[in-house]
Amino acid sequence: MPAMLRREFLVTAATIGSAVPLIGLPGLAAAATGPTRITGPYTHENLALYFAHGPSAPGPVPLTLQEALAKGTFWVHETGDVNRLMVDNRGTEDVYVQAGDIVKGGKQDRVLTVSMLVPPKSGPVPIGAYCVEQGRWEKRGKEDAARFTSSDSAMPSRKAKIAMKAPAPEREISPLHRPDTGNRQNEVWRDVAETQSKLTRNIGAAVAAPESRSSLQLSLENKKVRETLAAYIAALKPLIDKAPDSLGFAFAVNGNLNSADLYPSHGLFRKLWPKLLEAAATEAIAEKNAKVPAAAAPDKDQISGFLAEAERGRKGERTINATTRLGTGETEKSYYFETRKTDGVWVHRNYLAR
């Protein structure tokens, strides 16, 4: 990595600010406060899923990052800073970006650390990121070194999400200065290597790609990984068709509660479902242990209790930009992250078991 990227001052990867105002989801002012019931578990091998149900916010559903990049109406640019990218919505529809989205290309593949809604014709908006690839700082094959053109995967590791998103230590001196960014990047790199190693062990084939052996994204595209993943997807993906009022989901791996993601509308959740499910199933494959049978899945009351307890945790708040804030909660057993507009309307809720 170039020396210029190792400077002492690093822009925060989780709380980077912007003067560009972001427009809230249409209809979100009328959104319900959250789910009213939990169903599940729905299981396949060592993965158990749970749906959170409730009334859905009305109004148009934004494009996902994956959709917008595929349409060519949304750009994600390099900036010369390994932990800072720029997004630019050049289209006519709102685009929803979620923390954990992996963007492929540029000078190194990255994972985005902020959930936000980017309005049409936004102009450049800064966003935090961590590398999920090491060593490369140049064009790869025919890819564009200046920008990222796809986001088909999400981070398949709870440990990496915690490394990226856990509340900053009290010594943080401003929302734009996190002294521990370098340590967090190292944790993400270590977890990427561990995930690759676990996938190699459990599918019986090397997953590192010749083009870039450290690239998590290329490992997720590995043919054997995709073949192993297919059974999970076939068993679990159709479940959403029987849950038309679902607002999000939680999941457990090997009987251990992992995380949950909730949204104001079923329409947004349904668009994100394939990507979210693939990440959860990939983590389940990586965490399989042939010597230790998976424990019984938690029941739905345990899921409800986990969500409620996480929301009651020690509170904090950070500014993402002029109209978007990140609320946090922390307990001995969980982390909670709520992206919301300054008027208090929430856009994304993420719960991580510790």
N, C-alpha and C positions, 0 to 999 in steps of 0.2 A: 504494500500500500504506500502511495507517495507520502513523503514527509509532511506535505502541506495538510494532509488529512489527519495528522496526529497532533494538531495544535492543542494548546492547553484549554482554550475555550471551545466547548462543543455545544451547539444548539441542542436543546432538549429534544429527544426523540418522541416524547409523549405529550409535550405541552407547548409545542411551537406555536407562536402567535402569528396573526395576519391582520392587516388593516382592511382586507377585502371582506365585506359583510356577506354572510351566507344566509340564504333564504330557507326558512323552515318548510318541511313537507306540507303541501296543501292538505287541509283537513285535520292536521295534527292537533289543533286547538280543541277539537271535539273528541280526541282520543280517550279511550278508557285508561284508568290508572294502571292496569296490569291484568294478568290472567286471573280467571275465576276458578279454574280447576286444572288438575293434572291427570293425565291418563298414562297408562303403561304399567310395567315395562313391556316393550316390544323387543325381542331379543334375536340375535343371530350370533352363534358361537360365543365369543367373549365380550360382545358389545350389546348394551341395553339402552334403548331410547325411551324418552318420555315426551309427550306433547303438552305444552301449556296452552290452554284454551281461554278465550274471552272475546268480548266485542271488539270489532276491528275499526280503526279510524277510517273515515270516508275520504274520498279525494283520489286524484291520480297517484299512481305508484311510480317512483323514480326509476331510472335505469340503474342497474348495478354497474360497478366498475368493469366487470367482465363484459357486459353487454356494450357499454360505451366505448371501450377500447376496440372491440370487434367491429363496431360501426365506424370507427375512425374519427369520432366526434370529441374524443377526450384524450388529452396528451398527458403523459407523465414524463418529466424531464430530469436529466442529471443537472446538478448544480456545481459539481466540483467538491462537494462536501458529502462524505460517505453516509452521514446520518441526517441528511436533509435533501429532499427532492421538491420539485414543483409540479403541481397538477394544474391543468387548464381545460375547463369545459368549453369547448367551441361549438357545442350543439345548442338545441332549443329546448332540451329537457333537463330537469334536475338529475344529478348523478349521486348515488349513495356509495361512499367509500367506507370500508370497514377495517378496523384494526385487525391485523392478521392476514389481510390480503397480500399475496405474493405477486410481485411484478417481475416479469422476465425480460432480460435484455440489458440495455445500458452498458455500463462498465463493470457492474456486478449485479446479480439478482438481489432484490431487496424484499423485505417484508415491511408493510406499512404499520404504523403504531397508533394511528388516530382514526376514529370513526367520525365522519362528517358528511354533510350534504353540500354539494358544490352546485351553485346555480348556473343557469345558462349564461354563456358569454362572460364567464367569471373573470377572465384574465388569469395570470399566474397566481397561484395560492400555495404557500409553503406547507409542507407536511413532513413529519418525522418518519424515519426509516432505520432499519438495521439490515446489515448484509446477511444473506443466507448462502453465501459463497465466499471463498477466500482466494487470495492470490491474483485473480484476474483484475486488471484495470485497463481494459482495452476492448475493442470490438470482438465479438465471438461469432465466427462464421459470417453469415450474411446479415446478422442483426445490426440494428442502428445503435452505435455507441452513445448517442446523445439522448435517446429516450427509450421507453419501455412500451411494447406493443401488445402484450397479453397479460391477463391475470386469471388463469384458469384454476389455480389452487390456493388453498389457505393453509396457514401454519398448522401442522398436524401434531402439536406437542403442547400440553398444558404447562410443562416446565419452561418452555421457551416463552410462552405468553406471560408467565409470571415474571420472568427475567426482563421482558420488554416493558411491562405495564405496572409492576408493583409500585405503590406510592414511594416517592423519593424520600431520602433521609432528611431529617430536620435541618441539616446544615445547608440545604439548598438555599442559595441567596436570592434567587429571583426565578420567575416562571420560565425564563429563557436560558438558565444556566444550571445544568445538572452535572456536578463533578463526577458522578459515577457512570456516565454514559459509556466510557471506555470499558469499564468492568462489565456492564450489561452486554455490550457487544461481544466480549469474550465468552460470556455465558451462553449467548445465542449460538455462537460458532461451535462451542463444545456440544451443545444440545443437537445441532445439526449433524455433527459427526456421530453422536450416539444414536440418533434416529437412523442414519444410514447403516450403521453397524447392526442395529437390531433388525432392520428390514432384511439385510443380507442374510442374517442368521435364520430368520423365520420363513423366508421364501426359498431359501436354498440356492440363491444366485446373487452375484455381486450387483449392486445397484448404482455404483459410481459410474458416471458417463465419461468416455474418453475425452470428450470436448472440454470437460471441466469436472474433475473428480470430486470437488468440494461442493458443487452446486446441488442444493436440496431440490430445486425445481426439476432439474434433469433427472434426479433419482426418482421423483414422483411420476415422471413420464416413462420410467423403465417398463418394458413390456411385461416382465414377470410380476412386477408390482401391480400393474393394471389388471392382469389376469387374476391375481389373488383377490384384488379389490372387487372384482365383478360379482362374486358370490354375495358379498355383503350388500352391494348396491341392488342386486336383483331381489334380495329378500326384504330390504327395508325401504327403498326409495318409494314404492307405490303406497306406503302407509299414509302419506300426506293426502292422498285422494279421499281417504276416509275421515279426514280431520279438517273440514273446510273452515272451521273457526279457530284453527291453531294460530298462535302468535309467535311461537318459537319452540325450542326444545332443550332438553337436558340429556346428558348421557353418562353412562358408567362403563368402565373398562375393567374386566376381571373382577366385577363386583364392587369396585371402588368408584364412588361418585367423582366425576371429572370436572364438568363445567356445564354452563347453560347460556343460551343467547335468546333474548326476547326482543320483539319489535312491535311498533304500534299497530301494524296492519298485517293481515294474512297475505295480502298481495305481495308485500315486500319479502316476508318470510318465504313464501312459495318460490319466488325468484332465486333466493339465496340457498334454498334447501339442497340442491344437488352438490354445490360446492361445500357447504357445511357438513353434509353427510360423508362426502369423500374424505374430508379431513379427519372426522371422528373415526371412520372405518380404518383409515391408514394408521392412526394412532393405536387402534385395537390390534391391528396386525403386528405392529412394532412391539407391542407390549405382551404378546402371547408368550406363555411359558409352558412348554410341554411337560415339565416336571411338577408344576403346581397347578392343579385344576382351578378354574375361575370360581370365585365365591358366588353365592346367591346374589342376584341383583337387588339393589335397594327397592323398597316399595314406594308407591307414589306419595305416601304421607311423609316419608323421609326426604323426598325431593322438595315437597312444599316447605318442610321445616328448614331445609338448607337455604332455599331462596329467601325465606323470611328472616332467618338469622343473619344472612349476609347483608341484607338491607339495613339491619339494625347496628351494624358495625361502627367503629370509630370513624367519624366523618372527616372528609377533606374535600377541597375543590380547587380546580385549576382552570385557567382560561386557555381555550384553544385558539379562539379568534374573537372578533368584536361581538359576535352574536351567539357563540357556541361555547359551552363550558363542560368540563368533565368532573362529575361528582364521584367521589370514591368512598368506599367503606371497607374496613379491615377488622377481622376477628382472628382468633387463634386458628380457626379452621377454614377461613375463606377470604377472598378479595371480591369486591363489588365495584363495578364501573358503570356509570350512567352518563351517557352523552345527552345533553339537553340544550335547548335554546335558552336564551337569557330570560324569556318569559316563563320558564319552568317546564315547558313541554318537552318530553323526552323523545329521543330518536332511536337509541340502542341501549340495552342493558346486558351486561356481561358479568357472569358469576364464575369464579375459579376456585376450586377446592385447593387448599394448601397441602 
